[in-house]
Amino acid sequence: MRQPTRGPFDAAPPPAAARLLPPASVLLASLATTWPFVATFPFLPPLGLMVLLGWRLARPDVFRIWAPLPLGFFDDLVSGQPLGSAMLLWTLCFFMIDLIDQRLVFRDFWQDWLIASGAIGFCLIVGRLVAAPIGAHVDTVLLLQIVISTMLFPLVARFCAWLDRKREGA
């Protein structure tokens, strides 16, 4: 299928650096959890998912609907989760956010925070069910990880907004 031609009054497409900044930030955030850090409990938040949600909730036009597939694949390779779990869960989160966007006329930050908290909790709980046996006693640590991720999401959203301002200026 051919791409439509750009009209004389249409905006110019963004440069390659501006187009690659959102996926690159998600990939770098996924890599941040591999930093050598000695911890008794795995309480680090899923930063790749949080940055992806921060971009998606702030700027819905940045990522296409298929974007969570390659980004989730990279996160699965880096994090050690079963292959395909982040691909499926991140895509389901995108579909859920699209469904919410169709229903709501206006969203404010509190609703974005609630949507992101639900998506993060969903991904962590289902990822635990997929990766760990049911008899494993990791529920307290999982709850701690969900709370830490929920509390850190405003910082991640602000970081994504800062990157977006830099990207628009480029």
Residue frames as a rotation matrix with the C-alpha (Angstrom) as fourth column:
MET 1
0.582 0.813 0.000 0.00
0.813 -0.582 0.000 0.00
0.000 0.000 -1.000 0.00
ARG 2
-0.186 -0.669 0.720 1.35
0.634 -0.641 -0.433 3.40
0.751 0.376 0.543 -0.95
GLN 3
-0.435 -0.028 -0.900 1.95
0.793 -0.485 -0.368 6.11
-0.426 -0.874 0.233 1.60
PRO 4
0.688 0.688 0.233 -0.22
0.721 -0.611 -0.327 9.19
-0.083 0.393 -0.916 1.06
THR 5
-0.204 -0.772 0.602 1.67
0.752 -0.518 -0.409 12.14
0.627 0.369 0.686 -0.33
ARG 6
-0.309 -0.005 -0.951 2.26
0.808 -0.529 -0.260 15.11
-0.502 -0.849 0.167 1.89
GLY 7
0.592 0.627 0.506 0.25
0.787 -0.584 -0.196 18.20
0.172 0.515 -0.840 1.06
PRO 8
-0.062 -0.673 0.737 1.75
0.411 -0.690 -0.595 21.69
0.910 0.266 0.319 0.83
PHE 9
0.108 0.168 0.980 0.38
-0.651 -0.733 0.197 22.71
0.752 -0.659 0.030 4.23
ASP 10
0.895 0.151 -0.420 1.11
0.153 0.779 0.608 19.48
0.419 -0.608 0.674 6.10
ALA 11
0.678 -0.674 0.293 3.83
-0.644 -0.352 0.680 19.49
-0.355 -0.650 -0.672 8.72
ALA 12
0.110 -0.747 -0.656 7.18
-0.757 0.364 -0.542 18.05
0.644 0.557 -0.525 7.77
PRO 13
0.776 0.136 -0.616 7.93
0.192 0.880 0.435 14.62
0.601 -0.456 0.656 9.20
PRO 14
0.846 -0.477 0.238 10.17
-0.444 -0.381 0.811 14.69
-0.296 -0.792 -0.534 12.26
PRO 15
0.080 -0.898 -0.433 13.85
-0.898 0.124 -0.423 13.95
0.434 0.423 -0.796 11.86
ALA 16
0.196 -0.034 -0.980 15.07
-0.034 0.999 -0.041 10.44
0.980 0.041 0.195 12.52
ALA 17
-0.823 -0.549 -0.147 16.46
0.141 0.055 -0.989 11.32
0.551 -0.834 0.032 15.95
ALA 18
-0.607 0.673 0.422 13.07
-0.794 -0.488 -0.363 12.64
-0.038 -0.556 0.830 17.07
ARG 19
0.361 0.760 -0.540 11.33
-0.755 0.579 0.309 9.50
0.547 0.296 0.783 15.79
LEU 20
0.096 -0.417 -0.904 13.81
0.144 0.904 -0.402 7.16
0.985 -0.092 0.147 17.47
LEU 21
-0.635 -0.402 0.660 13.89
-0.513 -0.419 -0.749 8.85
0.577 -0.814 0.059 20.88
PRO 22
0.232 0.760 0.607 10.73
-0.972 0.151 0.183 7.22
0.047 -0.632 0.773 22.36
PRO 23
0.896 0.100 -0.433 11.66
-0.120 0.993 -0.018 3.61
0.428 0.068 0.901 21.45
ALA 24
-0.060 -0.988 -0.146 15.27
0.130 0.137 -0.982 4.21
0.990 -0.078 0.120 22.45
SER 25
-0.405 -0.054 0.913 14.16
-0.804 -0.454 -0.384 5.51
0.435 -0.890 0.141 25.86
VAL 26
0.694 0.675 0.249 12.04
-0.718 0.627 0.301 2.38
0.047 -0.388 0.920 26.39
LEU 27
0.678 -0.504 -0.535 14.96
0.175 0.818 -0.549 0.14
0.714 0.279 0.643 25.41
LEU 28
-0.384 -0.862 0.330 17.36
-0.139 -0.299 -0.944 1.99
0.913 -0.409 -0.005 27.73
ALA 29
-0.048 0.447 0.893 14.84
-0.981 -0.188 0.041 1.79
0.187 -0.874 0.448 30.56
SER 30
0.918 0.328 -0.224 14.58
-0.306 0.943 0.129 -1.97
0.253 -0.050 0.966 30.01
LEU 31
0.258 -0.913 -0.315 18.37
0.306 0.387 -0.870 -2.15
0.916 0.128 0.379 30.18
ALA 32
-0.141 -0.328 0.934 18.44
-0.665 -0.668 -0.334 -0.13
0.734 -0.668 -0.124 33.40
THR 33
0.707 0.462 0.536 17.07
-0.707 0.443 0.551 -3.06
0.017 -0.768 0.640 35.38
THR 34
0.825 -0.471 -0.312 20.14
0.362 0.864 -0.350 -5.12
0.434 0.176 0.884 34.43
TRP 35
0.271 -0.735 0.622 22.46
-0.591 -0.637 -0.495 -2.78
0.759 -0.234 -0.607 36.30
PRO 36
-0.205 -0.383 -0.901 24.57
0.399 0.808 -0.434 -4.83
0.894 -0.449 -0.012 38.73
PHE 37
-0.207 0.306 0.929 22.73
-0.781 -0.624 0.032 -4.21
0.589 -0.719 0.369 41.96
VAL 38
-0.797 -0.113 -0.593 22.83
0.200 0.878 -0.436 -6.59
0.570 -0.466 -0.677 44.92
ALA 39
-0.308 0.777 0.549 19.39
-0.895 -0.433 0.111 -6.97
0.324 -0.457 0.829 46.46
THR 40
-0.864 0.067 0.498 17.85
-0.234 0.823 -0.517 -9.58
-0.445 -0.564 -0.696 48.69
PHE 41
-0.019 0.932 0.363 14.44
0.506 0.322 -0.800 -9.11
-0.862 0.169 -0.478 47.11
PRO 42
-0.730 -0.224 0.646 13.73
0.684 -0.264 0.681 -8.17
0.018 0.938 0.346 43.48
PHE 43
0.096 0.802 -0.590 11.91
0.724 -0.463 -0.511 -4.92
-0.683 -0.379 -0.625 44.12
LEU 44
-0.818 -0.411 -0.401 13.12
0.030 -0.729 0.684 -2.95
-0.574 0.548 0.609 41.09
PRO 45
0.199 0.958 -0.206 10.20
-0.233 -0.158 -0.960 -1.63
-0.952 0.238 0.191 39.05
PRO 46
0.064 -0.124 0.990 9.68
0.862 0.507 0.007 -2.64
-0.502 0.853 0.140 35.42
LEU 47
-0.227 -0.227 -0.947 11.15
0.048 -0.974 0.222 0.57
-0.973 0.005 0.232 34.04
GLY 48
-0.987 -0.123 0.107 10.71
0.104 0.034 0.994 -0.40
-0.126 0.992 -0.021 30.38
LEU 49
-0.303 0.950 0.069 6.99
0.902 0.263 0.343 -0.88
0.308 0.166 -0.937 30.87
MET 50
0.182 0.379 -0.907 6.72
0.738 -0.662 -0.129 2.30
-0.650 -0.646 -0.400 32.91
VAL 51
-0.609 -0.449 -0.654 8.45
-0.095 -0.777 0.622 4.41
-0.788 0.441 0.431 30.24
LEU 52
-0.905 0.341 0.256 6.30
0.363 0.300 0.882 2.81
0.224 0.891 -0.395 27.54
LEU 53
0.024 0.961 -0.275 3.17
0.996 -0.001 0.086 3.66
0.082 -0.276 -0.958 29.51
GLY 54
-0.070 -0.119 -0.990 4.46
0.436 -0.896 0.077 7.16
-0.897 -0.427 0.114 30.20
TRP 55
-0.927 -0.277 -0.253 4.90
-0.112 -0.439 0.892 7.79
-0.358 0.855 0.375 26.48
ARG 56
-0.715 0.679 0.164 1.59
0.575 0.439 0.691 6.15
0.397 0.588 -0.704 25.56
LEU 57
0.118 0.811 -0.573 -0.45
0.976 -0.200 -0.081 8.07
-0.180 -0.550 -0.815 28.10
ALA 58
-0.131 -0.232 -0.964 1.21
0.217 -0.955 0.200 11.43
-0.967 -0.183 0.175 27.37
ARG 59
-0.298 -0.058 -0.953 1.48
-0.834 -0.470 0.290 11.16
-0.465 0.881 0.092 23.59
PRO 60
0.316 0.496 0.809 -0.75
-0.129 0.867 -0.481 8.47
-0.940 0.048 0.338 22.01
ASP 61
0.958 0.127 -0.257 0.57
-0.255 -0.031 -0.966 9.23
-0.131 0.991 0.003 18.52
VAL 62
0.154 -0.988 -0.030 4.21
-0.948 -0.156 0.279 8.41
-0.280 -0.015 -0.960 19.26
PHE 63
-0.778 -0.417 0.470 3.90
-0.344 0.908 0.238 4.61
-0.526 0.024 -0.850 19.14
ARG 64
-0.328 0.657 -0.678 1.96
-0.745 0.262 0.614 2.51
0.581 0.707 0.404 16.71
ILE 65
0.555 0.678 0.482 -0.28
-0.830 0.414 0.372 -0.23
0.053 -0.607 0.793 18.05
TRP 66
0.871 -0.265 -0.413 2.28
0.153 0.946 -0.285 -2.93
0.466 0.185 0.865 17.16
ALA 67
0.211 -0.868 0.450 5.17
-0.531 -0.489 -0.692 -1.18
0.820 -0.093 -0.564 18.96
PRO 68
0.381 -0.114 0.918 4.89
-0.898 0.192 0.396 -3.19
-0.221 -0.975 -0.029 22.22
LEU 69
0.999 0.025 0.026 5.75
-0.018 0.969 -0.246 -6.39
-0.031 0.245 0.969 20.34
PRO 70
0.400 -0.916 -0.035 9.42
0.341 0.184 -0.922 -5.63
0.851 0.356 0.386 19.48
LEU 71
-0.089 -0.424 0.901 9.91
-0.677 -0.638 -0.367 -3.59
0.731 -0.643 -0.230 22.66
GLY 72
0.613 0.385 0.690 8.47
-0.773 0.474 0.422 -6.40
-0.165 -0.792 0.588 24.78
PHE 73
0.908 -0.352 -0.226 10.62
0.218 0.859 -0.464 -8.92
0.358 0.372 0.856 22.94
PHE 74
0.004 -0.943 0.334 13.72
-0.064 -0.334 -0.941 -6.91
0.998 -0.018 -0.061 23.84
ASP 75
0.021 0.062 0.998 12.56
-0.949 -0.313 0.039 -6.67
0.314 -0.948 0.052 27.45
ASP 76
0.934 0.319 0.164 11.98
-0.352 0.903 0.247 -10.43
-0.069 -0.288 0.955 27.56
LEU 77
0.596 -0.776 -0.207 15.50
0.341 0.478 -0.810 -11.04
0.727 0.413 0.549 26.26
VAL 78
-0.239 -0.738 0.631 17.06
-0.277 -0.571 -0.773 -8.65
0.930 -0.360 -0.068 28.77
SER 79
0.016 0.323 0.946 14.98
-0.963 -0.248 0.101 -9.41
0.268 -0.913 0.308 31.86
GLY 80
-0.914 -0.402 -0.051 14.98
-0.380 0.894 -0.236 -13.20
0.141 -0.196 -0.970 31.66
GLN 81
-0.136 0.939 0.316 11.19
-0.660 0.153 -0.736 -13.53
-0.739 -0.309 0.598 31.70
PRO 82
-0.167 0.139 0.976 9.70
0.510 0.859 -0.035 -16.31
-0.844 0.492 -0.215 29.57
LEU 83
-0.951 -0.304 -0.056 9.94
0.103 -0.482 0.870 -15.30
-0.292 0.822 0.489 25.93
GLY 84
-0.599 0.748 0.286 6.74
0.363 -0.065 0.930 -13.63
0.713 0.661 -0.232 24.77
SER 85
-0.102 0.612 -0.784 5.36
0.994 0.038 -0.100 -12.66
-0.032 -0.790 -0.613 28.17
ALA 86
-0.413 -0.071 -0.908 6.18
0.270 -0.962 -0.048 -8.95
-0.870 -0.265 0.416 27.94
MET 87
-0.996 0.086 -0.017 5.20
-0.037 -0.241 0.970 -8.98
0.079 0.967 0.243 24.28
LEU 88
-0.376 0.914 -0.151 1.73
0.659 0.378 0.650 -10.25
0.651 0.145 -0.745 25.15
LEU 89
0.036 0.427 -0.903 1.22
0.969 -0.235 -0.072 -8.28
-0.243 -0.873 -0.423 28.35
TRP 90
-0.660 -0.309 -0.685 2.45
0.204 -0.951 0.233 -4.95
-0.724 0.014 0.690 26.98
THR 91
-0.926 0.369 0.082 0.26
0.028 -0.149 0.988 -5.35
0.377 0.917 0.127 23.89
LEU 92
-0.140 0.907 -0.397 -2.75
0.865 0.307 0.397 -6.13
0.482 -0.288 -0.827 26.08
CYS 93
-0.192 0.006 -0.981 -2.01
0.719 -0.679 -0.145 -2.98
-0.668 -0.734 0.127 28.08
PHE 94
-0.954 -0.156 -0.257 -1.94
-0.059 -0.741 0.668 -0.95
-0.295 0.653 0.698 24.85
PHE 95
-0.620 0.785 0.017 -5.29
0.346 0.254 0.903 -2.43
0.704 0.565 -0.430 23.82
MET 96
-0.013 0.599 -0.801 -6.73
1.000 0.014 -0.005 -1.64
0.008 -0.801 -0.599 27.25
ILE 97
-0.503 -0.232 -0.833 -5.53
0.363 -0.931 0.040 1.96
-0.784 -0.282 0.553 27.04
ASP 98
-0.980 0.199 0.007 -7.01
-0.063 -0.341 0.938 2.29
0.189 0.919 0.347 23.54
LEU 99
-0.287 0.923 -0.256 -10.32
0.720 0.384 0.578 0.99
0.632 -0.018 -0.775 24.85
ILE 100
-0.025 0.222 -0.975 -10.23
0.878 -0.461 -0.128 3.49
-0.478 -0.859 -0.183 27.72
ASP 101
-0.834 -0.336 -0.437 -9.36
0.108 -0.877 0.469 6.29
-0.541 0.344 0.767 25.28
GLN 102
-0.774 0.609 0.170 -12.43
0.233 0.024 0.972 5.45
0.588 0.793 -0.160 23.21
ARG 103
0.035 0.844 -0.535 -14.68
0.898 0.208 0.387 5.61
0.438 -0.494 -0.751 26.28
LEU 104
0.126 -0.054 -0.991 -13.29
0.745 -0.654 0.130 8.70
-0.655 -0.755 -0.042 27.97
VAL 105
0.813 0.161 0.559 -13.52
0.504 -0.676 -0.538 12.12
0.292 0.719 -0.631 26.43
PHE 106
0.428 -0.652 0.626 -10.97
-0.528 -0.742 -0.412 13.72
0.733 -0.154 -0.662 28.72
ARG 107
0.598 -0.335 -0.728 -8.25
0.668 0.710 0.222 12.30
0.443 -0.619 0.649 30.95
ASP 108
0.721 -0.454 0.523 -6.30
-0.580 -0.809 0.098 14.08
0.378 -0.374 -0.847 33.64
PHE 109
-0.256 -0.961 -0.101 -3.12
-0.726 0.260 -0.636 13.04
0.638 -0.089 -0.765 35.43
TRP 110
-0.350 0.158 0.923 -4.91
-0.816 0.432 -0.384 11.17
-0.460 -0.888 -0.022 38.22
GLN 111
0.749 0.649 0.136 -6.68
-0.467 0.662 -0.586 8.97
-0.470 0.376 0.799 35.68
ASP 112
0.505 -0.668 -0.546 -3.40
-0.540 0.249 -0.804 8.39
0.673 0.701 -0.234 33.83
TRP 113
-0.486 -0.698 0.526 -1.80
-0.839 0.205 -0.504 7.39
0.244 -0.686 -0.685 37.12
LEU 114
0.060 0.609 0.791 -4.66
-0.681 0.604 -0.414 4.99
-0.730 -0.514 0.450 37.87
ILE 115
0.900 0.242 -0.363 -4.50
-0.436 0.508 -0.743 3.48
0.004 0.827 0.563 34.37
ALA 116
0.120 -0.945 -0.305 -0.73
-0.624 0.167 -0.763 3.05
0.772 0.282 -0.569 34.61
SER 117
-0.453 -0.255 0.854 -1.00
-0.875 0.312 -0.371 1.53
-0.172 -0.915 -0.365 38.09
GLY 118
0.511 0.716 0.475 -3.55
-0.541 0.698 -0.470 -0.99
-0.668 -0.017 0.744 36.87
ALA 119
0.833 -0.239 -0.499 -1.43
-0.397 0.368 -0.841 -1.86
0.385 0.898 0.212 33.84
ILE 120
-0.222 -0.967 0.122 1.75
-0.769 0.097 -0.632 -2.24
0.600 -0.234 -0.765 35.92
GLY 121
-0.264 0.198 0.944 -0.05
-0.814 0.479 -0.328 -4.35
-0.517 -0.855 0.035 38.51
PHE 122
0.797 0.604 0.008 -1.60
-0.476 0.636 -0.608 -6.50
-0.373 0.480 0.794 35.78
CYS 123
0.558 -0.644 -0.523 1.75
-0.476 0.268 -0.838 -7.10
0.680 0.716 -0.157 34.07
LEU 124
-0.436 -0.781 0.447 3.58
-0.824 0.147 -0.547 -7.90
0.362 -0.607 -0.708 37.31
ILE 125
-0.029 0.500 0.865 0.90
-0.747 0.565 -0.351 -10.26
-0.664 -0.656 0.357 38.63
VAL 126
0.921 0.377 -0.096 0.45
-0.336 0.646 -0.685 -12.15
-0.196 0.664 0.722 35.36
GLY 127
0.307 -0.896 -0.321 4.23
-0.601 0.079 -0.796 -12.22
0.738 0.437 -0.514 34.88
ARG 128
-0.438 -0.392 0.809 4.56
-0.890 0.311 -0.332 -13.76
-0.122 -0.866 -0.486 38.33
LEU 129
0.419 0.682 0.600 1.95
-0.539 0.718 -0.440 -16.39
-0.731 -0.139 0.668 37.48
VAL 130
0.914 -0.110 -0.390 3.79
-0.321 0.390 -0.863 -17.23
0.248 0.914 0.321 34.26
ALA 131
0.189 -0.977 -0.101 7.37
-0.528 -0.014 -0.849 -17.18
0.828 0.214 -0.518 35.56
ALA 132
-0.701 -0.469 0.537 7.13
-0.685 0.233 -0.690 -18.51
0.199 -0.852 -0.485 39.13
PRO 133
-0.663 0.482 -0.572 5.42
0.386 0.876 0.290 -21.61
0.641 -0.029 -0.767 40.50
ILE 134
0.257 0.874 0.412 2.15
-0.066 -0.409 0.910 -21.06
0.964 -0.261 -0.047 42.35
GLY 135
0.732 0.046 -0.679 3.64
0.603 0.420 0.678 -22.37
0.316 -0.907 0.280 45.60
ALA 136
-0.362 -0.922 0.138 6.45
0.745 -0.376 -0.551 -19.80
0.560 -0.097 0.823 45.61
HIS 137
0.415 0.475 -0.776 6.15
0.874 -0.446 0.194 -17.29
-0.254 -0.759 -0.600 48.42
VAL 138
-0.708 -0.668 0.228 6.80
0.706 -0.659 0.261 -14.09
-0.024 0.346 0.938 46.49
ASP 139
0.171 0.896 0.410 3.48
0.855 -0.342 0.390 -12.34
0.490 0.284 -0.824 46.95
THR 140
0.647 0.017 -0.762 4.71
0.568 -0.679 0.466 -9.87
-0.509 -0.734 -0.449 49.58
VAL 141
-0.437 -0.872 -0.222 7.68
0.370 -0.399 0.839 -8.91
-0.820 0.284 0.497 47.44
LEU 142
-0.557 0.320 0.766 5.37
0.799 -0.045 0.599 -8.61
0.227 0.946 -0.231 44.42
LEU 143
0.584 0.802 -0.125 3.07
0.797 -0.537 0.275 -6.28
0.154 -0.260 -0.953 46.35
LEU 144
0.302 -0.581 -0.756 6.08
0.379 -0.654 0.655 -4.19
-0.874 -0.485 0.023 47.38
GLN 145
-0.725 -0.592 0.351 7.22
0.519 -0.134 0.844 -4.03
-0.453 0.795 0.404 43.75
ILE 146
-0.090 0.781 0.618 3.74
0.900 -0.201 0.386 -2.92
0.426 0.592 -0.685 42.61
VAL 147
0.745 0.369 -0.556 3.63
0.614 -0.705 0.356 -0.19
-0.260 -0.606 -0.752 45.27
ILE 148
-0.118 -0.872 -0.475 7.12
0.323 -0.486 0.812 1.07
-0.939 -0.058 0.339 44.41
SER 149
-0.722 -0.126 0.681 6.27
0.688 -0.021 0.725 1.09
-0.077 0.992 0.102 40.69
THR 150
0.296 0.918 0.263 3.02
0.895 -0.363 0.260 2.93
0.334 0.158 -0.929 41.30
MET 151
0.682 -0.065 -0.729 4.74
0.442 -0.757 0.481 5.57
-0.583 -0.650 -0.487 43.41
LEU 152
-0.365 -0.911 -0.192 7.53
0.293 -0.308 0.905 6.05
-0.884 0.274 0.379 40.86
PHE 153
-0.045 0.364 0.930 5.22
0.984 0.176 -0.022 6.44
-0.172 0.915 -0.366 37.86
PRO 154
0.902 0.378 -0.210 4.79
0.336 -0.918 -0.211 10.25
-0.272 0.119 -0.955 38.23
LEU 155
0.198 -0.906 -0.374 8.57
-0.305 -0.420 0.855 10.65
-0.931 -0.055 -0.360 37.99
VAL 156
-0.538 -0.354 0.765 8.66
0.525 0.569 0.632 8.46
-0.659 0.742 -0.120 34.90
ALA 157
0.398 0.762 0.511 5.78
0.906 -0.239 -0.349 10.41
-0.144 0.602 -0.785 33.35
ARG 158
0.822 -0.168 -0.544 7.59
-0.076 -0.979 0.186 13.68
-0.564 -0.112 -0.818 34.03
PHE 159
-0.257 -0.960 0.114 10.76
-0.087 0.141 0.986 12.23
-0.962 0.244 -0.120 32.50
CYS 160
-0.297 0.227 0.928 8.82
0.879 0.444 0.173 11.23
-0.373 0.867 -0.331 29.37
ALA 161
0.803 0.596 0.010 7.33
0.566 -0.758 -0.324 14.73
-0.186 0.266 -0.946 29.16
TRP 162
0.430 -0.742 -0.514 10.82
-0.299 -0.655 0.694 16.23
-0.852 -0.145 -0.504 29.46
LEU 163
-0.539 -0.619 0.571 12.08
0.299 0.493 0.817 13.95
-0.787 0.611 -0.081 26.70
ASP 164
0.168 0.694 0.700 9.09
0.961 0.042 -0.272 14.94
-0.218 0.719 -0.660 24.57
ARG 165
0.870 0.075 -0.487 9.91
0.061 -0.997 -0.045 18.62
-0.489 0.009 -0.872 24.98
LYS 166
-0.115 -0.981 -0.159 13.49
-0.336 -0.113 0.935 17.89
-0.935 0.161 -0.317 23.93
ARG 167
-0.451 -0.009 0.893 12.23
0.655 0.676 0.338 15.81
-0.607 0.737 -0.299 21.01
GLU 168
0.597 0.753 0.278 9.90
0.763 -0.426 -0.487 18.53
-0.248 0.502 -0.828 19.77
GLY 169
0.698 -0.409 -0.588 12.71
-0.272 -0.911 0.310 21.06
-0.663 -0.057 -0.747 19.96
ALA 170
-0.239 -0.864 0.444 14.96
0.144 0.420 0.896 18.84
-0.960 0.278 0.024 17.83
